């Protein structure tokens, strides 16, 4: 009789633990273009040639890929049309820069709807060294997306040791990470 009760308890707890683990929202990816035919270009200023390419993302989100004076940045546009400036040119690098390729959105399914929780974008910057030479650095820029704030939480050099695990950690804990400021 004790064996039957033990087996029932183990089966019961195992079932419940599995259900608890399965109920935790899992992350999935969505890739969107940062330029090209899916984006709509707007000229912001005729004299300087500054532009914004509005590119679609998941779940009603959009990205404005900004270009001004050979420097680039991104603004996130929410489904309710709120604009969050990520200020790459102040937080990541003030040097000449480019953003190309695809944005990697990380999504959670909450109440049957996919919600972005993090965004990873490639960013190439020309850094001016103290000796007067230029160094080209490729970053992966990680931003968090919550109901209360959208901001950059990390910038990882592509060549940095263990870059992949650092990016994964930032994405998995995005909602608890502080926003970077220009002095970081």
Backbone as numpy.savetxt, mean C-alpha at the origin, in Angstrom:
# Nx Ny Nz CAx CAy CAz Cx Cy Cz
-15.99 -45.06 28.81 -16.82 -43.86 28.81 -15.95 -42.61 28.81
-14.83 -42.61 29.62 -13.94 -41.46 29.68 -13.31 -41.19 28.31
-12.99 -42.27 27.57 -12.38 -42.10 26.24 -13.36 -41.44 25.28
-14.63 -41.81 25.37 -15.64 -41.23 24.48 -15.81 -39.75 24.78
-15.88 -39.39 26.07 -16.03 -37.98 26.45 -14.80 -37.19 26.02
-13.59 -37.77 26.24 -12.36 -37.09 25.81 -12.36 -36.87 24.31
-12.77 -37.88 23.56 -12.80 -37.76 22.10 -13.81 -36.70 21.67
-14.95 -36.65 22.34 -15.95 -35.63 22.01 -15.43 -34.23 22.32
-14.76 -34.07 23.48 -14.20 -32.76 23.84 -13.12 -32.33 22.87
-12.23 -33.25 22.52 -11.17 -32.92 21.57 -11.77 -32.53 20.23
-12.74 -33.34 19.77 -13.41 -33.02 18.51 -14.12 -31.69 18.57
-14.80 -31.41 19.69 -15.52 -30.15 19.87 -14.54 -28.98 19.85
-13.47 -29.07 20.66 -12.51 -27.96 20.72 -11.77 -27.80 19.40
-11.39 -28.90 18.79 -10.71 -28.82 17.50 -11.59 -28.14 16.46
-12.86 -28.47 16.45 -13.81 -27.85 15.52 -13.92 -26.36 15.79
-14.04 -26.00 17.06 -14.19 -24.58 17.40 -12.92 -23.80 17.11
-11.77 -24.36 17.39 -10.51 -23.67 17.12 -10.37 -23.45 15.61
-10.69 -24.48 14.83 -10.62 -24.34 13.38 -11.56 -23.24 12.91
-12.79 -23.23 13.46 -13.74 -22.19 13.06 -13.25 -20.81 13.46
-12.63 -20.68 14.63 -12.11 -19.38 15.07 -11.01 -18.91 14.13
-10.12 -19.83 13.76 -9.04 -19.46 12.86 -9.59 -19.11 11.48
-10.57 -19.85 11.03 -11.13 -19.60 9.70 -11.92 -18.29 9.66
-12.42 -17.83 10.82 -13.21 -16.61 10.81 -12.36 -15.34 10.73
-11.06 -15.46 10.98 -10.15 -14.32 10.84 -10.05 -13.96 9.36
-10.36 -12.72 9.00 -10.30 -12.35 7.59 -8.91 -12.58 6.99
-8.86 -13.23 5.84 -7.61 -13.50 5.16 -7.31 -12.37 4.17
-6.04 -12.13 3.96 -5.62 -11.10 3.01 -5.55 -11.68 1.61
-5.94 -10.88 0.64 -5.79 -11.25 -0.76 -5.23 -10.04 -1.50
-4.73 -10.28 -2.72 -4.12 -9.22 -3.52 -5.02 -8.79 -4.66
-4.84 -7.53 -5.03 -5.47 -6.99 -6.24 -4.42 -6.05 -6.85
-4.11 -6.23 -8.13 -3.14 -5.39 -8.80 -3.85 -4.41 -9.72
-3.42 -3.16 -9.69 -3.98 -2.16 -10.60 -2.85 -1.37 -11.25
-3.09 -0.95 -12.49 -2.09 -0.20 -13.25 -1.92 1.20 -12.68
-0.69 1.70 -12.75 -0.38 3.06 -12.31 -0.22 4.02 -13.48
-0.46 3.54 -14.67 -0.42 4.37 -15.87 -1.07 3.57 -17.00
-1.27 4.24 -18.14 -1.77 3.53 -19.30 -3.23 3.76 -19.59
-3.78 2.87 -20.38 -5.12 3.06 -20.94 -6.24 3.06 -19.91
-6.03 2.48 -18.74 -7.08 2.45 -17.72 -7.10 3.73 -16.87
-6.13 4.58 -17.07 -6.01 5.81 -16.28 -6.42 7.01 -17.13
-6.97 8.01 -16.48 -7.39 9.24 -17.16 -6.47 10.38 -16.73
-5.80 11.00 -17.69 -4.85 12.08 -17.40 -5.55 13.43 -17.33
-5.18 14.20 -16.32 -5.64 15.58 -16.17 -4.41 16.46 -16.05
-4.37 17.53 -16.82 -3.28 18.51 -16.71 -3.65 19.45 -15.57
-2.79 19.51 -14.57 -3.06 20.35 -13.40 -2.58 21.78 -13.61
-1.46 21.91 -14.34 -0.91 23.24 -14.58 -0.22 23.24 -15.94
-0.69 24.09 -16.83 -0.16 24.16 -18.19 1.31 24.57 -18.23
1.68 25.57 -17.43 3.04 26.13 -17.49 4.08 25.09 -17.07
3.86 24.40 -15.95 4.86 23.45 -15.45 4.68 22.06 -16.04
3.49 21.80 -16.58 3.24 20.48 -17.13 2.86 19.44 -16.09
2.52 19.88 -14.90 2.15 18.91 -13.86 0.84 18.22 -14.23
0.79 16.91 -13.96 -0.37 16.10 -14.33 -0.79 15.19 -13.19
-1.99 14.66 -13.31 -2.50 13.62 -12.43 -3.16 12.56 -13.30
-2.74 11.31 -13.14 -3.38 10.20 -13.83 -4.28 9.50 -12.82
-5.60 9.54 -13.04 -6.54 8.87 -12.14 -6.70 7.43 -12.62
-6.30 6.51 -11.74 -6.30 5.08 -12.08 -7.22 4.32 -11.13
-8.05 3.42 -11.67 -8.99 2.69 -10.83 -8.29 1.64 -9.96
-8.86 1.43 -8.79 -8.40 0.39 -7.88 -9.59 -0.47 -7.48
-9.46 -1.27 -6.45 -10.55 -2.15 -6.04 -11.59 -1.43 -5.19
-12.78 -1.97 -5.15 -13.84 -1.56 -4.22 -14.15 -0.06 -4.26
-14.06 0.54 -5.42 -14.38 1.96 -5.56 -13.25 2.91 -5.22
-12.09 2.40 -4.84 -10.93 3.24 -4.57 -10.26 3.61 -5.89
-9.56 4.73 -5.89 -8.80 5.17 -7.06 -7.47 5.75 -6.58
-6.53 5.82 -7.50 -5.24 6.46 -7.21 -5.05 7.61 -8.19
-4.61 8.75 -7.68 -4.12 9.83 -8.53 -2.60 9.75 -8.51
-2.01 9.43 -9.65 -0.56 9.38 -9.77 -0.13 10.76 -10.25
0.57 11.48 -9.37 0.91 12.88 -9.61 2.31 13.01 -10.17
2.47 13.93 -11.14 3.77 14.21 -11.74 3.97 15.72 -11.74
5.09 16.17 -11.16 5.39 17.60 -11.14 6.90 17.78 -11.00
7.51 18.49 -11.93 8.92 18.82 -11.86 9.80 17.58 -11.71
9.55 16.57 -12.53 10.29 15.30 -12.53 10.24 14.56 -11.20
9.19 14.82 -10.43 8.97 14.12 -9.17 7.54 13.57 -9.18
7.36 12.46 -8.47 6.05 11.83 -8.49 5.56 11.52 -7.08
4.25 11.41 -6.96 3.62 11.04 -5.70 2.27 10.40 -6.02
1.58 9.96 -4.98 0.27 9.33 -5.15 -0.70 9.88 -4.12
-1.92 10.10 -4.56 -3.04 10.39 -3.67 -4.02 9.23 -3.78
-4.59 8.83 -2.65 -5.61 7.78 -2.64 -6.97 8.45 -2.56
-7.87 8.04 -3.43 -9.24 8.56 -3.45 -10.15 7.44 -2.96
-10.91 7.70 -1.89 -11.80 6.69 -1.32 -13.11 6.63 -2.11
-13.91 5.59 -1.88 -15.22 5.51 -2.56 -16.11 6.72 -2.26
-15.92 7.37 -1.10 -16.73 8.56 -0.77 -16.07 9.85 -1.28
-15.06 9.69 -2.16 -14.37 10.80 -2.84 -13.46 11.62 -1.92
-13.11 11.07 -0.75 -12.13 11.73 0.13 -10.75 11.50 -0.46
-9.90 12.51 -0.42 -8.57 12.44 -1.00 -7.53 12.42 0.11
-6.65 11.43 0.07 -5.55 11.32 1.05 -4.23 11.43 0.29
-3.48 12.49 0.56 -2.19 12.70 -0.10 -1.11 11.91 0.63
-0.41 11.05 -0.11 0.65 10.27 0.51 1.99 11.01 0.55
2.12 12.06 -0.25 3.31 12.93 -0.21 4.63 12.17 -0.33
4.75 11.35 -1.36 6.00 10.62 -1.59 7.18 11.58 -1.66
6.98 12.75 -2.29 8.09 13.69 -2.50 8.57 14.31 -1.21
7.81 14.22 -0.14 8.27 14.70 1.16 8.68 13.56 2.09
7.99 12.43 2.02 8.21 11.34 2.97 9.21 10.31 2.47
9.17 9.98 1.18 10.07 8.95 0.66 11.35 9.58 0.12
11.23 10.53 -0.81 12.41 11.18 -1.38 12.00 12.47 -2.09
12.82 13.50 -1.91 12.56 14.76 -2.61 13.32 14.81 -3.94
14.08 13.76 -4.24 14.83 13.71 -5.49 13.94 13.41 -6.68
14.53 13.49 -7.87 13.80 13.11 -9.07 13.29 11.68 -8.88
12.08 11.41 -9.35 11.50 10.10 -9.06 10.55 9.66 -10.16
10.23 8.37 -10.11 9.24 7.81 -11.03 8.44 6.72 -10.33
7.21 6.59 -10.77 6.31 5.54 -10.29 5.79 4.87 -11.54
5.96 3.58 -11.63 5.55 2.87 -12.83 5.14 1.45 -12.44
4.47 0.79 -13.33 4.10 -0.59 -13.08 2.72 -0.71 -12.47
2.63 -1.49 -11.40 1.34 -1.75 -10.78 1.36 -1.50 -9.29
0.20 -1.11 -8.79 -0.01 -1.01 -7.35 -0.49 -2.37 -6.87
-0.02 -2.77 -5.71 -0.41 -4.04 -5.11 -1.29 -3.72 -3.91
-2.59 -3.90 -4.05 -3.55 -3.64 -2.98 -3.71 -4.92 -2.16
-3.71 -4.81 -0.84 -3.98 -5.93 0.04 -5.37 -5.73 0.61
-6.22 -6.74 0.47 -7.63 -6.64 0.81 -8.03 -7.67 1.86
-8.99 -7.29 2.70 -9.64 -8.21 3.62 -11.11 -8.23 3.26
-11.72 -9.41 3.35 -13.16 -9.50 3.15 -13.82 -9.35 4.52
-14.57 -8.27 4.67 -15.24 -7.96 5.93 -16.72 -7.78 5.63
-17.55 -8.58 6.30 -19.00 -8.55 6.06 -19.33 -8.72 4.58
-18.61 -9.61 3.92 -18.88 -9.91 2.52 -18.33 -8.90 1.52
-17.66 -7.85 2.00 -17.11 -6.83 1.09 -15.59 -6.81 1.19
-14.95 -6.64 0.05 -13.49 -6.53 0.04 -13.10 -5.11 0.41
-12.25 -4.98 1.42 -11.79 -3.68 1.90 -10.27 -3.60 1.79
-9.73 -2.58 1.11 -8.28 -2.41 1.11 -7.77 -2.08 2.52
-6.68 -2.72 2.90 -6.05 -2.45 4.19 -4.61 -1.96 4.03
-4.03 -2.26 2.88 -2.65 -1.81 2.62 -2.44 -1.67 1.12
-1.45 -0.86 0.77 -1.11 -0.58 -0.62 0.40 -0.57 -0.74
0.91 -1.30 -1.73 2.35 -1.31 -1.99 2.56 -0.78 -3.41
3.43 0.21 -3.53 3.72 0.77 -4.85 5.23 0.87 -5.05
5.68 0.65 -6.29 7.10 0.83 -6.59 7.42 2.31 -6.73
8.61 2.68 -6.32 9.03 4.09 -6.38 10.53 4.12 -6.60
10.95 4.76 -7.68 12.38 4.87 -8.00 12.78 6.33 -7.83
13.80 6.55 -7.02 14.24 7.93 -6.72 15.72 8.08 -6.99
16.09 9.28 -7.41 17.50 9.63 -7.56 17.89 10.42 -6.32
18.75 9.82 -5.52 19.21 10.45 -4.28 20.54 11.15 -4.56
20.68 12.37 -4.07 21.93 13.11 -4.22 22.84 12.80 -3.04
23.99 12.24 -3.34 24.96 11.89 -2.30 25.79 13.11 -1.92
26.41 13.06 -0.75 27.22 14.18 -0.27 28.40 14.48 -1.17
28.90 13.44 -1.88 30.06 13.65 -2.76 29.66 14.21 -4.12
28.36 14.54 -4.28 27.89 15.15 -5.52 27.39 14.15 -6.55
27.59 12.86 -6.29 27.11 11.84 -7.22 25.64 11.53 -6.94
25.01 10.96 -7.94 23.62 10.54 -7.80 23.55 9.03 -7.64
22.61 8.59 -6.84 22.38 7.17 -6.62 20.91 6.88 -6.88
20.62 5.92 -7.75 19.24 5.53 -8.02 18.84 4.44 -7.04
17.74 4.68 -6.31 17.26 3.74 -5.30 15.84 3.33 -5.65
15.58 2.02 -5.61 14.24 1.50 -5.85 13.62 1.11 -4.52
12.47 1.70 -4.23 11.76 1.44 -2.99 10.45 0.71 -3.28
9.98 -0.02 -2.30 8.59 -0.45 -2.23 7.99 0.40 -1.12
6.97 1.17 -1.44 6.35 2.06 -0.47 5.07 1.39 0.03
4.97 1.24 1.36 3.83 0.56 1.96 2.98 1.59 2.69
1.69 1.61 2.35 0.74 2.53 2.98 -0.37 1.73 3.63
-0.90 2.28 4.72 -2.06 1.64 5.34 -3.31 2.38 4.93
-4.40 1.63 4.91 -5.71 2.19 4.57 -6.68 1.74 5.66
-7.12 2.69 6.47 -8.11 2.39 7.50 -9.26 3.39 7.35
-10.29 3.21 8.15 -11.40 4.16 8.12 -10.97 5.54 8.59
-9.92 5.58 9.45 -9.51 6.85 10.05 -8.32 7.52 9.39
-7.46 6.74 8.72 -6.30 7.36 8.09 -5.74 6.51 6.96
-5.15 7.22 6.01 -4.44 6.61 4.90 -3.10 7.31 4.85
-2.02 6.54 5.01 -0.69 7.16 5.08 0.39 6.13 4.81
1.59 6.62 4.56 2.75 5.76 4.37 3.22 5.24 5.73
3.42 3.92 5.82 3.92 3.32 7.06 5.31 2.71 6.89
5.79 2.64 5.67 7.12 2.08 5.46 7.63 2.31 4.06
8.94 2.39 3.95 9.62 2.46 2.65 10.79 1.50 2.74
10.79 0.52 1.86 11.78 -0.55 1.93 12.57 -0.54 0.63
13.89 -0.41 0.76 14.74 -0.48 -0.43 14.69 -1.90 -0.97
14.57 -2.01 -2.28 14.47 -3.31 -2.92 15.67 -4.20 -2.60
16.84 -3.59 -2.42 18.06 -4.36 -2.16 18.30 -4.61 -0.67
17.45 -4.07 0.18 17.61 -4.22 1.63 17.52 -5.69 2.02
18.38 -6.11 2.97 18.35 -7.48 3.45 16.96 -7.78 4.02
16.44 -8.92 3.67 15.13 -9.40 4.14 14.00 -8.42 3.82
14.09 -7.77 2.67 13.06 -6.80 2.26 11.69 -7.45 2.20
11.63 -8.65 1.65 10.34 -9.34 1.50 9.66 -9.57 2.85
10.41 -10.05 3.84 9.79 -10.32 5.15 9.42 -9.02 5.86
10.19 -7.97 5.65 9.85 -6.68 6.25 8.56 -6.12 5.65
8.42 -6.23 4.34 7.20 -5.77 3.67 6.00 -6.58 4.16
6.16 -7.90 4.25 5.07 -8.77 4.73 4.64 -8.39 6.14
5.61 -8.12 6.99 5.30 -7.72 8.37 4.54 -6.39 8.40
4.97 -5.43 7.60 4.28 -4.14 7.54 2.84 -4.30 7.06
2.64 -5.12 6.03 1.30 -5.33 5.49 0.41 -6.02 6.53
0.94 -7.07 7.15 0.13 -7.84 8.11 -0.24 -7.04 9.35
0.54 -6.01 9.66 0.29 -5.20 10.86 0.00 -3.75 10.51
-0.45 -3.51 9.29 -0.61 -2.14 8.79 -1.46 -1.27 9.69
-2.57 -1.80 10.18 -3.50 -0.97 10.95 -2.91 -0.49 12.28
-1.86 -1.15 12.77 -1.24 -0.74 14.05 0.03 0.10 13.87
0.48 0.24 12.64 1.73 0.97 12.38 1.48 2.48 12.33
2.43 3.25 12.87 2.28 4.72 12.81 2.60 5.23 11.40
2.03 6.37 11.09 2.31 7.03 9.82 3.72 7.63 9.86
4.44 7.52 8.74 5.74 8.18 8.64 5.54 9.67 8.41
6.49 10.45 8.90 6.46 11.89 8.65 7.68 12.24 7.82
7.76 13.46 7.29 8.90 13.82 6.45 10.26 13.64 7.14
10.32 13.72 8.44 11.60 13.58 9.14 12.04 12.13 9.33
11.15 11.16 9.06 11.48 9.75 9.25 12.37 9.29 8.16
